[in-house]
Amino acid sequence: MVLEDQAALAGSSYKAVLRVGHGCAGAPTSTIRVLLPAGFQGAKPMPKAGWTLSTRSEKLPQPYTSHGKTVSEDVVEITWTAVSKDSWLADAWYDEFALRGTLPASAGPLWFKVLQGCEPGRLDWVEVPAQGTSTKGLKAPAALLEVIPSGPAAHAH
């Protein structure tokens, strides 16, 4: 599980495109659940034909301001679920699941943890390496976005 664009400017709007390249040990994929990293604000998922879409929001420990309004609750989880067997993503096929949101103002790694449900089985893409090390050797690493410092003229939208 990887992100199409693996680096973006701090404070910018970002379209996260998660690439699903295979199922679970040959089994087709029936659900994709994304656990959004802290600091990723205002998430909006892109609908997919043949899949239902749900989100889960939580009260934020630290509210933020967006377009002049204080936001105290935000989306923390997005789930796509195939509506029928006909919509399952076969192991031999590839697809993408997209969402957008605003990146934090500070630079650093953001890890998008993804739970891939299959029929039968599942893969939890949730492993995060120790700070300063790489994902090499991890069996199922979370999708990494490197948030890089932005210039003084950057504007989130």
GIQUI-V883643 format. One record per residue. SS is DSSP state (A for helix, B for strand, O for the rest). PHI is phi in whole degrees, -180 to 180 (999 if undefined). PSI is psi as a letter, one per 20 degrees, with the letter a starting at -180 (NA if undefined). Layout:
BEGIN
ss=SS phi=PHI psi=PSI
ss=SS phi=PHI psi=PSI
END
This chain:
BEGIN
ss=O phi=999 psi=o
ss=B phi=-137 psi=r
ss=B phi=-89 psi=q
ss=O phi=-62 psi=g
ss=O phi=-105 psi=o
ss=O phi=-102 psi=j
ss=B phi=-148 psi=q
ss=B phi=-157 psi=q
ss=B phi=-76 psi=p
ss=O phi=-56 psi=p
ss=O phi=78 psi=i
ss=O phi=-93 psi=r
ss=B phi=-76 psi=q
ss=B phi=-138 psi=p
ss=B phi=-100 psi=o
ss=B phi=-87 psi=o
ss=B phi=-113 psi=o
ss=B phi=-90 psi=p
ss=B phi=-94 psi=p
ss=B phi=-107 psi=o
ss=O phi=-98 psi=i
ss=O phi=-166 psi=r
ss=O phi=-88 psi=b
ss=B phi=-112 psi=o
ss=O phi=51 psi=l
ss=O phi=92 psi=i
ss=B phi=-85 psi=q
ss=B phi=-72 psi=q
ss=B phi=-86 psi=p
ss=B phi=-121 psi=i
ss=B phi=-145 psi=q
ss=B phi=-130 psi=o
ss=B phi=-118 psi=p
ss=B phi=-108 psi=p
ss=B phi=-97 psi=o
ss=O phi=-74 psi=q
ss=O phi=-72 psi=q
ss=O phi=-58 psi=p
ss=O phi=96 psi=i
ss=O phi=-84 psi=o
ss=B phi=-108 psi=q
ss=B phi=64 psi=k
ss=B phi=-62 psi=p
ss=B phi=-133 psi=o
ss=B phi=-80 psi=q
ss=O phi=-95 psi=p
ss=O phi=-64 psi=q
ss=O phi=-128 psi=p
ss=O phi=-60 psi=p
ss=O phi=86 psi=j
ss=B phi=-130 psi=p
ss=B phi=-86 psi=r
ss=B phi=-131 psi=p
ss=B phi=-140 psi=q
ss=B phi=-130 psi=q
ss=B phi=-127 psi=p
ss=B phi=-111 psi=q
ss=B phi=-139 psi=q
ss=B phi=-68 psi=p
ss=B phi=-84 psi=q
ss=B phi=-67 psi=h
ss=B phi=-134 psi=o
ss=B phi=-61 psi=q
ss=B phi=-134 psi=r
ss=B phi=-108 psi=p
ss=B phi=-137 psi=p
ss=O phi=53 psi=l
ss=O phi=81 psi=j
ss=B phi=-117 psi=q
ss=B phi=-81 psi=p
ss=B phi=-108 psi=o
ss=B phi=-112 psi=i
ss=B phi=-136 psi=p
ss=B phi=-147 psi=r
ss=B phi=-68 psi=p
ss=B phi=-119 psi=i
ss=B phi=-150 psi=p
ss=B phi=-128 psi=p
ss=B phi=-130 psi=p
ss=B phi=-106 psi=p
ss=B phi=-130 psi=p
ss=B phi=-62 psi=p
ss=O phi=-77 psi=h
ss=O phi=-159 psi=r
ss=A phi=-58 psi=h
ss=A phi=-64 psi=h
ss=A phi=-94 psi=i
ss=O phi=-57 psi=q
ss=B phi=-92 psi=o
ss=O phi=-62 psi=q
ss=O phi=-56 psi=h
ss=O phi=-82 psi=i
ss=O phi=-106 psi=r
ss=O phi=-127 psi=q
ss=B phi=-153 psi=r
ss=B phi=-130 psi=q
ss=B phi=-126 psi=p
ss=B phi=-121 psi=q
ss=B phi=-152 psi=r
ss=B phi=-132 psi=r
ss=B phi=-175 psi=a
ss=B phi=-110 psi=p
ss=O phi=-81 psi=q
ss=O phi=-64 psi=q
ss=O phi=-73 psi=i
ss=O phi=-99 psi=q
ss=O phi=-78 psi=q
ss=B phi=142 psi=r
ss=B phi=-76 psi=q
ss=B phi=-120 psi=p
ss=B phi=-109 psi=o
ss=B phi=-95 psi=o
ss=B phi=-85 psi=p
ss=B phi=-129 psi=p
ss=B phi=-105 psi=o
ss=B phi=-102 psi=o
ss=B phi=-92 psi=p
ss=B phi=-126 psi=r
ss=B phi=-122 psi=n
ss=O phi=-93 psi=r
ss=O phi=101 psi=a
ss=B phi=-165 psi=q
ss=B phi=-126 psi=p
ss=B phi=-104 psi=o
ss=B phi=-86 psi=m
ss=O phi=-129 psi=i
ss=B phi=-72 psi=p
ss=O phi=-123 psi=p
ss=O phi=-72 psi=r
ss=O phi=-60 psi=q
ss=O phi=-53 psi=p
ss=O phi=89 psi=i
ss=O phi=-115 psi=r
ss=O phi=-102 psi=r
ss=O phi=-82 psi=i
ss=O phi=-56 psi=p
ss=O phi=93 psi=i
ss=O phi=-79 psi=q
ss=O phi=-77 psi=g
ss=O phi=-142 psi=m
ss=B phi=-70 psi=q
ss=O phi=-65 psi=q
ss=B phi=-77 psi=p
ss=B phi=-100 psi=p
ss=B phi=-118 psi=p
ss=B phi=-89 psi=o
ss=B phi=-87 psi=o
ss=B phi=-105 psi=q
ss=O phi=-58 psi=q
ss=O phi=-103 psi=r
ss=O phi=-76 psi=r
ss=O phi=-66 psi=i
ss=O phi=-93 psi=j
ss=O phi=-65 psi=q
ss=O phi=-136 psi=p
ss=O phi=-78 psi=p
ss=O phi=-150 psi=NA
END
